[in-house]
Amino acid sequence: MASELLQAEFTLKRILKNTDSTFVIPGNPDLLCTQLPSHWRINKALVKTFKVFSLLPVADGTQVILSAGNNENICAELRGNQSQMKNQTAIFQDLRFLGKSGRGKRFNITITMESYPPQVSVYANAIKVTVDGPREPRTNNGISWQQCSILIEHIVRKFAEIQQAYSPVSL
């Protein structure tokens, strides 16, 4: 037990020293992963590689598989979602989400490590995936109702002046 704690502490120090990312502890406290962006575009590679770290000893070559889903899209299609552990780290170089998470919905990422016993962890509400990706929030075009009413009043006055200038003179 004490040796496992020392191993976990050593691994955590190595991870923190060698990585500049923000970390998330998914459902399993023995695993750690890098944080995904909050919103991303379909079929676009992530800016930073997604990494999964094991704080407990895991044999090199152990398969790690990611899957994504939510209530609307139960099993989203992913590309680059398989990796192998090396030095207790699984690196997903070209992880891409090919399925949409749905309007206002986010994917849960399931991390499955094929060790003995198998380790399964869920990174809940991890990422929102849409066709157009993140965008600036919608705003109005800059004209307030007051400015609009002043503009309409000005147009009506000009129209009346033009109409009066071209109207026939009565005798």
C-alpha positions in Angstrom: 0.0 0.0 0.0 2.8 2.5 0.9 4.7 1.6 -2.2 1.7 2.3 -4.4 1.2 5.7 -2.7 4.9 6.5 -3.3 4.5 5.4 -6.9 1.4 7.6 -7.3 3.2 10.6 -5.8 6.2 10.1 -8.0 4.0 9.8 -11.1 2.0 12.9 -10.1 5.2 15.0 -9.6 6.5 13.8 -13.0 3.2 14.7 -14.8 3.1 18.2 -13.2 6.7 18.9 -14.1 6.5 17.8 -17.7 3.0 19.1 -18.7 1.7 22.6 -19.0 -2.0 21.6 -19.3 -4.9 21.8 -16.9 -5.9 18.5 -15.5 -9.2 16.9 -14.7 -9.8 13.9 -12.4 -12.4 11.8 -14.1 -14.6 9.4 -12.1 -11.7 7.2 -11.2 -9.2 8.8 -8.7 -6.4 6.7 -10.0 -6.6 8.4 -13.4 -5.9 11.9 -14.5 -6.4 13.5 -17.9 -5.8 16.8 -19.6 -8.8 19.1 -19.9 -10.6 19.3 -23.2 -11.8 22.6 -24.7 -15.4 23.4 -23.7 -16.6 23.7 -27.3 -15.1 22.3 -30.5 -15.9 21.7 -34.2 -16.7 18.4 -35.8 -13.8 16.6 -37.5 -11.2 19.1 -36.4 -8.1 17.9 -34.5 -7.7 19.3 -31.0 -5.1 22.1 -30.5 -3.4 20.2 -27.7 -3.0 16.4 -27.5 -5.4 14.7 -25.0 -3.5 12.6 -22.5 -4.6 10.1 -19.9 -2.3 9.4 -16.9 -2.4 6.5 -14.5 -1.3 7.2 -10.9 -1.0 3.5 -10.2 1.5 1.2 -12.1 0.2 0.0 -15.5 2.1 -2.2 -17.9 3.5 -0.4 -21.0 1.4 -1.4 -24.0 -1.9 -1.5 -22.1 -4.7 -0.4 -24.5 -6.7 2.7 -23.6 -9.9 3.4 -25.5 -12.0 6.6 -25.5 -15.7 6.7 -26.3 -18.2 9.6 -26.2 -21.9 9.9 -25.8 -24.9 11.7 -24.2 -28.7 11.3 -24.1 -29.1 12.6 -27.7 -26.1 10.8 -29.3 -25.5 7.6 -27.4 -22.3 6.5 -29.2 -20.6 9.4 -31.0 -18.1 8.4 -33.7 -14.5 9.3 -32.8 -11.3 9.1 -34.7 -7.9 8.6 -33.1 -9.6 7.3 -29.9 -7.2 4.4 -29.2 -3.8 4.6 -27.6 -1.3 2.5 -25.6 0.1 3.3 -22.2 3.8 4.2 -22.1 5.4 5.3 -18.8 1.9 5.4 -17.3 0.7 7.9 -20.0 -1.6 7.4 -23.0 -1.3 10.1 -25.6 -4.1 10.7 -28.2 -2.3 12.6 -30.9 -5.2 13.2 -33.4 -8.4 12.9 -31.4 -11.4 14.0 -33.5 -15.1 14.0 -32.8 -17.2 13.1 -35.9 -20.6 13.3 -34.3 -22.5 16.3 -32.9 -23.2 16.5 -29.2 -26.6 18.2 -30.0 -28.0 21.7 -29.4 -26.9 22.8 -25.9 -25.6 19.3 -25.0 -22.1 18.1 -24.0 -20.5 14.7 -24.4 -19.4 12.5 -21.6 -16.1 10.8 -22.4 -15.6 7.2 -21.2 -12.0 6.2 -20.6 -11.5 2.4 -20.7 -8.1 1.0 -19.8 -7.8 -2.7 -20.7 -5.7 -3.6 -17.6 -6.3 -6.3 -15.1 -8.7 -5.5 -13.5 -10.1 -3.2 -16.2 -10.3 0.5 -15.2 -13.2 2.6 -16.5 -13.7 6.3 -15.8 -16.1 8.9 -17.0 -15.1 12.5 -17.8 -18.6 14.0 -17.4 -19.8 16.9 -19.5 -16.4 17.1 -21.2 -17.0 18.9 -24.5 -19.6 20.4 -26.7 -19.2 19.5 -30.4 -21.0 21.4 -33.1 -20.9 21.8 -36.9 -19.5 25.4 -36.7 -17.5 25.1 -33.5 -17.2 28.0 -31.0 -18.2 31.4 -32.2 -18.8 34.9 -30.9 -22.1 35.4 -29.0 -24.8 36.9 -31.0 -25.4 40.6 -30.4 -27.7 43.2 -31.9 -26.5 45.3 -34.8 -25.8 48.3 -32.6 -29.0 50.3 -33.3 -31.3 50.8 -30.3 -35.1 51.3 -30.6 -34.6 54.9 -29.6 -32.1 55.5 -32.5 -34.4 53.6 -34.8 -37.4 55.8 -34.0 -35.3 59.0 -34.4 -34.2 57.7 -37.8 -37.7 57.0 -38.9 -38.9 60.4 -37.7 -36.1 62.0 -39.8 -37.1 60.0 -42.9 -40.7 61.0 -42.5 -39.8 64.7 -42.3 -37.6 64.5 -45.3 -40.3 62.7 -47.3 -42.9 65.5 -46.3 -40.4 68.2 -47.4 -39.9 66.5 -50.8 -43.6 65.9 -51.2 -44.3 69.6 -50.5 -41.6 70.8 -52.9 -43.0 68.8 -55.8 -46.7 69.2 -55.1 -48.6 71.4 -57.6 -49.3 75.0 -56.5 -53.0 75.6 -55.8 -54.5 78.9 -57.2 
